Amino acid sequence: MLKTLIFCLKLAIVFGGIVLFGRAIQYLIFNGGFSGEFYDYLFMRK
């Protein structure tokens, strides 16, 4: 029971972190926080 609870808690923390990271990236993109060069570096287009 306790092991399952701890596992679920860890899963929730990881998922929450991914969601927050995604929101941060989205915020920066929509507010023009990144330059074109950064996109090239990020998506390895060069």
N, C-alpha and C positions, 0 to 999 in steps of 0.2 A: 504493500500500500504506500509506504513512505517513499520507496524507490520510484514508483510510478509518479508520485506527486513531484518529486525533485526533477525527474525527467521532463515532465510537462512544463515545469517552471523554467527550466533551461531552454526548452523549445520556444516558449513564449518570449523569453529575453532575446534569443537569437532572431526570431521573426520580427520582433519590435525594432531591433537594431537595423535589420535590412530595410524595413519600411521607413525608418527615420533617415537612413542613408539615401534612399531613393527620393524622399521628399527634399532633402538638402540639395541633391544634384538637380532636381527639377526646378527648385527655387533659383539656383544659380543660373541655369539655362534660360529661364524665362525673364530673368532680370539682367541678362546680358553680362553676367559676371565673368564669362569665359571668352577668351579671344579665339580667333580661328586657328591659331597655331596650337592652342591647347587641345582643340578638338582633333587636330591632325595627330597630335601626340597620343591622345587618349584612345582613339580608334585605330591607331597605327596605319594611317593612310599614306604616310610618307615612306 
